[in-house]
């Protein structure tokens, strides 16, 4: 096979590192090798070593040597500098403060360059090119998972903002009080509705247990889930009113497993309380690339960057 057909996509999360080798032979790149492992909690250099090992394992699964890889991209928590590959701060990954992830990972893999961008940017690029937002010039990507984040594409252009933090919607305050967020503020939608914080509020290690307890009628779980739903509803109304997207594409593990408590809640809130013209213009839809959105987004991102077709998301 030609080297131009093979890409590596990496998804760095607070709990897991996932990598794939994908062949770009259709609208959605085809994953032909993959690896997943826990994210080390012992420091950033160990995280880089684990990412490199994961990439080697996914390549080994399909006997793809380094010379056969056209480009590599890493989906990472932010905020970060996507040009220099520097992660400014990633609260859920130990030691990632002003950390040169791109250069360190390129060195570990023996490659001249690794493309690094925010996980939500990668997902938005994937959904725009091969997923639920294909053909849309005005959409917002939202992830509801361990944390909450997003990316804005308005009039065909990705919004990054002066500090490259546009889309950090998890840290929009949606309540006048609430638990302290990982960013140091309080009342953030992430601190109220992200999987990590839902689990912490109930004293368990998995938000799925809280949703299950709420479904069985446990009062404290119901209160936590109700609060999360109210936070997501407020977020959806703010996004619809402020940016007037045609689509809000919602992905992430919590949204995937609990659509009634996430997508449906957001739809109802917009219909009931958003500006009528904005509410009439927007649809809330599930992400199409599923659990692999981060890695497939990274593969598509790498392909587009390498081909020089990345003007709209620079």
Buried (B, 14 or more C-beta within 10 A) or exposed (E): EEBBBBBBBBBBBBEEBBBBBBBBEEEBBBBBBBBBBEBBEEBBEBBBBBBBBBBBBBBEBBEBEBEBBBBBBBBBBBBBBBEEBBBBBBBBBBBBEEBBBBBBBBBBBEBEBBBBBBBBBBBBBBBBBBBBBEEBBBBBBBBBBBBBBBBBBBEEBBBBEEEBBBBBBBBBBBBEEBBEBBBEBBBBBBBBBBBBBBBBBBEBEEBBBBBEBBBEEBEEBBEBBEBBBBBBBBBBBBBBBEBBBBBBBBBBBBBBEBBEBBBBBBBBBBBEBBBEEBBEBBBBBBBBBEBBBBBBBBBBBBBBBBEEEBEBBE
